[in-house]
Amino acid sequence: MLMLGYLFLLLGAIDIHTTANNLQENIAINGKAVQSSTLPYEANKAIDNADLYCTHTETEANPWWRLDLMDLQVIQEVIVTNRIDCCFEQINGAEIRIGNSLENNGNNNPICAVVSGIPAGKSVSYSCGEMQGRYLNVVIPGYSKNLTLCEVRVYGNDSVKLRGNATQSSVFEYYRADQAIDGIKYALGVASFCTHSRKQMNPWWRLDLLDNYHIRTVTITNRADCCPERLNNAEIRIGNSLENNSNNNPICAVITSIPRGASHSYSCPDMEGRYVNIVIPGDGRILTVCEVEVYRGFPVIKHFVKMKFASTSDLAGLESDNLLYQLQSALEVRGIINVTLSWTKPPQREMEQDIQ
C-alpha cells in the first residue's frame, strides 16, 4: 500500500552576531614563524596553540626563532612555554627581542626580557611595557646551543595604530592624500609632506582602514609653515557609509584650532567604522593635514553562524521573536553574551512529502 503523508515544517535562518569589546587576543596565531634551523620540529609548532608540540633547532651558535606579526604591534606581554620531557634548562639565557629591523635576522632589535629559567612544561609571562614592533625574536646567545619552544603567546595593547589607504576631494600640485599617513609630521619647506586640497566647497580627506574597527583616538598634526587657522572647524567623522564621500558619518570631534606644527588627539569612545574623514564645511575652503594617526581599541570581532531548523510551532508574528529570545537566553546560560540574533530570512511554511 502506498501511504502518502504530509509534514508541515516551518523553516528559518538566523544570524548570530557577537561583538567583543574586551577580548584579549593572542596575536601570535595570526603571524608567521621561522627559525635558524630545524631538527626536526619546525617553527610554527610554537604558535599552534598546542603546548605538546615544540620547535627544535640544530645545535649551533646563537639559535633563534622569529615571529612576523605581519604589521606593527604594541606588545604588552609575551608568554613562553618550555618543553616538558627533558632539557628544560636549555632555554636559560634566551633573549626576547622586539622591533622592526631584520638586521642580523631580527636579533639586533631591543630586548624585552631575558629568560632566567622556566620549569619543565611550565609557562612564564614577560612584560614588555608596550614595546612596538613587527618582529618578535627569541634567541639564545652562545656556541653549541639548542632552542626549543613549545608555545609563544603574544598579547598587545588595545590601542594600536591603524593603517589604510587615503584619498581626498582634490589635490593641489603634488600634495597627495597619502602624505598624511607617511609618518612624517614635520619637515622644512612649504607644506612639506602634507596634504593640500584645492580651494573648494567642503574639502575632505578620507582614510579607508580596510576593515571595521573600534576607534579610540585620532591624532591630527597641523602644518608648521603657515595658515594653521585653515584647519579650524574641521570635522572628524567615523563610520561605514560612503554616502556623500563618507562625510555623513557620525562626528567624533570638531577641531577648534591646532597651533602651527602641533599635534592634538581627539577621543572617539565607542565609535566604530571603516572610514575616518576630515572635512571642512563651507565654500572657498582649503584642507591641509600633515599627519593623521588613528588608534583602535579592540577590533570589532563578528562571528556569523547560520542555522536552518525545523519547528512545528507557528512562527508567524510575535512567535518568531519569542524563539529568538529563547535562543538568546540559552546562549547566555552557556556564557555567550553580547549577542544579537536576527532573521536573515523570515520563517516560511514549507511542505515536505514522505512516501512509504
C-alpha positions as CSV (number, residue, x, y, z in Angstrom):
1,M,0.0,0.0,0.0
2,L,1.3,3.4,-0.9
3,M,0.9,5.8,2.0
4,L,1.2,9.5,1.4
5,G,1.9,11.7,4.3
6,Y,2.5,15.5,4.6
7,L,4.6,17.0,7.2
8,F,4.4,20.8,7.5
9,L,7.6,22.4,8.7
10,L,8.4,26.0,9.5
11,L,12.0,26.8,8.4
12,G,14.1,29.8,9.1
13,A,17.6,31.1,9.1
14,I,19.2,33.4,11.7
15,D,22.5,35.2,12.2
16,I,24.3,35.2,15.5
17,H,26.3,38.5,15.6
18,T,28.7,38.9,18.5
19,T,30.8,41.9,19.2
20,A,33.7,41.5,21.6
21,N,34.9,44.8,23.0
22,N,37.1,43.5,25.8
23,L,38.5,40.3,24.4
24,Q,42.3,40.0,24.5
25,E,43.6,38.1,21.5
26,N,46.8,36.0,21.2
27,I,48.1,37.9,18.2
28,A,50.9,35.3,17.7
29,I,48.5,32.9,16.0
30,N,48.0,35.4,13.1
31,G,51.7,35.6,12.4
32,K,54.3,33.5,10.6
33,A,57.2,31.8,12.3
34,V,60.7,30.9,11.1
35,Q,63.8,29.7,12.9
36,S,67.6,29.5,12.3
37,S,67.5,25.7,11.7
38,T,65.1,22.8,12.1
39,L,65.8,19.4,13.8
40,P,63.2,18.1,13.1
41,Y,60.4,20.3,14.5
42,E,59.5,23.4,12.5
43,A,59.0,26.9,13.8
44,N,55.2,27.1,13.5
45,K,54.9,24.5,16.3
46,A,55.3,27.4,18.8
47,I,52.2,29.1,17.6
48,D,49.8,26.2,17.0
49,N,48.0,26.6,20.4
50,A,49.2,23.1,21.4
51,D,51.8,23.1,24.2
52,L,52.7,19.4,23.5
53,Y,54.2,20.2,20.1
54,C,57.5,22.1,20.2
55,T,60.1,23.7,17.9
56,H,63.7,22.5,17.8
57,T,66.8,23.8,16.2
58,E,70.0,22.1,15.5
59,T,73.0,22.5,17.8
60,E,74.5,25.8,16.6
61,A,75.8,29.2,17.6
62,N,73.1,31.7,18.6
63,P,70.0,29.7,17.6
64,W,66.9,31.9,17.1
65,W,63.2,31.8,16.4
66,R,61.3,34.7,14.8
67,L,57.7,35.6,14.7
68,D,56.5,38.0,12.0
69,L,53.3,39.7,13.3
70,M,52.6,40.9,9.8
71,D,52.2,44.5,11.0
72,L,53.4,47.0,13.6
73,Q,52.0,45.9,17.0
74,V,52.2,47.4,20.6
75,I,53.2,44.4,22.7
76,Q,52.5,44.2,26.4
77,E,53.1,40.6,27.3
78,V,54.9,37.6,25.9
79,I,54.2,34.1,27.4
80,V,56.7,31.4,26.8
81,T,56.1,27.7,27.5
82,N,59.0,25.4,28.0
83,R,59.4,21.7,27.0
84,I,58.2,19.1,29.4
85,D,60.2,16.0,28.5
86,C,63.8,17.0,29.3
87,C,66.5,19.6,28.9
88,F,64.3,22.4,30.3
89,E,67.4,24.4,31.3
90,Q,68.4,24.8,27.6
91,I,66.2,27.9,27.4
92,N,68.1,29.7,30.1
93,G,69.6,32.9,28.9
94,A,67.2,33.3,25.9
95,E,66.5,36.9,24.9
96,I,63.1,38.1,23.8
97,R,63.6,40.9,21.3
98,I,61.0,43.1,19.7
99,G,61.4,45.6,16.9
100,N,61.0,46.4,13.2
101,S,64.5,45.5,11.9
102,L,65.6,42.3,10.2
103,E,69.2,43.2,10.7
104,N,71.0,40.1,12.0
105,N,67.8,38.1,11.4
106,G,66.0,40.5,13.8
107,N,68.3,39.6,16.7
108,N,69.6,43.2,17.0
109,N,66.2,44.6,18.0
110,P,65.6,45.9,21.6
111,I,65.4,43.4,24.4
112,C,62.1,42.9,26.2
113,A,63.3,40.3,28.6
114,V,66.0,37.6,29.3
115,V,64.7,34.2,30.3
116,S,66.4,33.2,33.6
117,G,64.6,29.9,33.8
118,I,61.3,28.2,33.1
119,P,60.4,24.9,34.8
120,A,59.7,21.8,32.7
121,G,56.3,22.2,31.0
122,K,55.5,25.5,32.6
123,S,54.7,28.9,31.1
124,V,56.2,32.2,32.2
125,S,54.9,35.7,31.3
126,Y,57.2,38.6,30.5
127,S,56.0,42.2,30.5
128,C,57.3,44.2,27.5
129,G,56.0,47.6,28.6
130,E,54.2,48.4,25.4
131,M,57.2,47.9,23.1
132,Q,56.4,48.3,19.4
133,G,57.5,46.2,16.6
134,R,56.6,43.8,13.8
135,Y,59.1,41.1,14.7
136,L,59.5,39.1,17.9
137,N,62.6,37.1,18.3
138,V,63.7,34.5,20.8
139,V,67.5,34.0,20.6
140,I,70.0,32.1,22.8
141,P,73.5,33.7,22.6
142,G,76.4,31.4,22.6
143,Y,78.0,28.4,21.0
144,S,76.6,24.9,20.8
145,K,73.1,25.9,21.8
146,N,69.7,24.3,21.1
147,L,66.5,26.3,21.1
148,T,63.2,24.6,21.8
149,L,59.9,26.5,22.3
150,C,56.7,24.7,23.0
151,E,54.4,27.8,22.7
152,V,54.8,31.5,22.4
153,R,51.8,33.7,23.1
154,V,51.8,37.4,22.4
155,Y,49.3,39.9,23.8
156,G,49.2,43.5,22.6
157,N,47.8,46.8,23.9
158,D,44.3,47.6,22.9
159,S,45.5,50.8,21.3
160,V,47.2,50.1,18.1
161,K,47.9,52.4,15.2
162,L,45.9,51.5,12.1
163,R,46.9,51.7,8.5
164,G,44.9,52.1,5.4
165,N,44.5,53.9,2.1
166,A,44.0,57.6,1.9
167,T,42.1,59.8,-0.7
168,Q,40.9,63.4,-0.8
169,S,38.4,65.6,-2.6
170,S,41.1,67.3,-4.8
171,V,44.9,67.6,-5.0
172,F,46.7,70.9,-5.2
173,E,50.0,70.4,-7.0
174,Y,51.8,67.4,-5.6
175,Y,50.4,67.4,-2.0
176,R,48.7,64.0,-2.1
177,A,46.3,62.3,0.4
178,D,48.9,59.7,1.3
179,Q,51.3,62.3,2.7
180,A,49.1,62.4,5.8
181,I,49.9,58.8,6.6
182,D,53.6,58.7,5.7
183,G,54.9,59.0,9.3
184,I,56.4,62.5,8.7
185,K,54.8,65.0,10.9
186,Y,57.1,68.0,10.3
187,A,59.7,68.9,7.7
188,L,61.2,72.1,6.5
189,G,59.6,73.8,3.4
190,V,56.2,75.0,2.4
191,A,53.6,72.4,3.4
192,S,56.3,69.7,3.2
193,F,54.9,66.2,3.4
194,C,51.4,67.4,4.0
195,T,48.2,67.0,2.0
196,H,46.7,70.1,0.3
197,S,43.3,70.3,-1.4
198,R,42.3,72.9,-3.9
199,K,40.1,75.8,-2.8
200,Q,36.6,74.4,-3.0
201,M,33.4,73.7,-1.1
202,N,33.6,71.2,1.7
203,P,37.1,69.8,1.1
204,W,37.6,66.4,2.6
205,W,40.3,63.8,3.3
206,R,39.4,60.1,3.9
207,L,41.3,57.1,5.4
208,D,40.0,53.7,4.4
209,L,41.0,51.3,7.3
210,L,40.1,48.3,5.1
211,D,38.1,46.8,7.9
212,N,35.7,47.8,10.7
213,Y,37.4,48.9,13.9
214,H,36.5,50.4,17.3
215,I,38.4,53.8,17.2
216,R,39.9,55.0,20.4
217,T,41.7,58.2,19.3
218,V,42.5,60.3,16.2
219,T,45.6,62.5,16.3
220,I,45.9,65.4,13.9
221,T,49.1,67.3,13.1
222,N,48.8,70.8,11.6
223,R,51.1,72.4,9.1
224,A,54.1,74.2,10.5
225,D,54.9,76.9,7.9
226,C,51.7,79.0,7.8
227,C,48.0,79.1,7.8
228,P,47.2,76.9,10.9
229,E,43.8,78.5,11.1
230,R,42.7,76.8,7.9
231,L,42.1,73.6,9.9
232,N,39.7,75.4,12.3
233,N,36.2,73.9,12.5
234,A,37.2,70.7,10.6
235,E,35.1,67.7,11.5
236,I,36.4,64.3,12.2
237,R,33.8,61.7,11.1
238,I,33.9,57.9,11.6
239,G,31.6,55.3,10.2
240,N,31.0,52.7,7.5
241,S,29.0,54.7,4.9
242,L,30.4,56.1,1.7
243,E,27.3,58.3,1.3
244,N,28.4,61.9,0.4
245,N,32.0,60.6,0.3
246,S,31.7,59.4,3.9
247,N,31.0,62.9,5.1
248,N,27.6,61.9,6.5
249,N,29.1,59.5,9.1
250,P,28.8,60.4,12.8
251,I,31.1,63.1,14.2
252,C,33.9,62.2,16.6
253,A,35.1,65.8,17.2
254,V,35.3,69.3,15.7
255,I,38.7,70.9,15.6
256,T,38.6,74.3,17.2
257,S,42.2,75.1,16.5
258,I,45.7,73.4,16.4
259,P,48.8,75.6,16.6
260,R,51.4,75.5,13.8
261,G,53.2,72.2,13.7
262,A,51.4,70.9,16.8
263,S,49.5,67.6,17.2
264,H,46.2,67.2,19.0
265,S,44.5,64.0,19.9
266,Y,40.7,63.5,19.9
267,S,39.0,60.8,21.8
268,C,36.3,58.9,20.0
269,P,34.9,56.5,22.6
270,D,32.7,53.6,21.5
271,M,32.8,54.8,17.8
272,E,33.4,52.2,15.1
273,G,33.8,52.2,11.4
274,R,35.9,51.6,8.4
275,Y,36.3,55.2,7.2
276,V,37.8,58.2,9.0
277,N,37.1,61.5,7.4
278,I,38.3,65.1,8.0
279,V,36.0,67.6,6.3
280,I,35.8,71.4,6.5
281,P,32.2,72.6,5.8
282,G,31.9,75.8,3.8
283,D,32.7,77.4,0.5
284,G,36.1,78.5,-0.7
285,R,37.9,76.3,1.9
286,I,41.3,74.6,1.8
287,L,42.2,71.5,3.7
288,T,45.8,70.7,4.7
289,V,46.7,67.9,7.0
290,C,50.3,67.0,7.8
291,E,49.7,63.7,9.6
292,V,46.7,61.7,10.7
293,E,47.1,58.9,13.2
294,V,44.2,56.6,14.0
295,Y,44.4,54.3,17.0
296,R,42.0,51.5,17.6
297,G,40.7,49.8,20.7
298,F,39.9,46.1,20.4
299,P,38.8,45.1,16.9
300,V,35.2,44.6,16.1
301,I,35.0,40.8,16.1
302,K,32.0,39.4,14.3
303,H,31.0,35.8,14.2
304,F,28.2,34.8,11.9
305,V,26.6,31.4,12.4
306,K,23.8,30.4,10.1
307,M,21.3,27.8,11.3
308,K,18.5,26.2,9.5
309,F,16.0,24.4,11.7
310,A,12.6,22.8,11.7
311,S,9.7,23.7,14.1
312,T,6.1,22.6,14.3
313,S,5.2,25.8,16.1
314,D,3.6,28.7,14.3
315,L,6.4,31.2,13.9
316,A,4.4,34.0,12.4
317,G,4.4,37.4,14.0
318,L,5.5,37.6,17.7
319,E,6.2,33.8,17.9
320,S,9.3,34.3,15.7
321,D,10.6,37.0,18.1
322,N,9.9,34.7,21.1
323,L,12.0,32.0,19.5
324,L,14.9,34.4,19.1
325,Y,14.6,35.4,22.7
326,Q,14.7,31.7,23.8
327,L,17.8,31.1,21.7
328,Q,19.5,34.1,23.1
329,S,18.7,33.1,26.7
330,A,20.1,29.6,26.0
331,L,23.3,31.1,24.7
332,E,23.7,33.4,27.7
333,V,23.4,30.4,30.1
334,R,26.4,29.0,28.2
335,G,28.4,32.2,28.8
336,I,27.9,33.6,25.3
337,I,26.9,37.2,25.9
338,N,26.8,40.4,23.9
339,V,24.9,38.5,21.2
340,T,22.4,39.9,18.7
341,L,20.1,37.4,16.9
342,S,18.2,38.4,13.8
343,W,16.3,36.7,11.0
344,T,18.1,36.8,7.7
345,K,15.1,35.1,6.2
346,P,11.6,35.3,7.7
347,P,10.2,31.9,8.7
348,Q,8.3,30.3,5.8
349,R,6.0,27.4,5.7
350,E,7.4,24.5,3.7
351,M,5.6,21.3,2.8
352,E,7.7,18.1,2.8
353,Q,6.2,14.9,1.4
354,D,7.0,11.5,2.7
355,I,6.4,8.5,0.5
356,Q,6.1,5.0,2.0
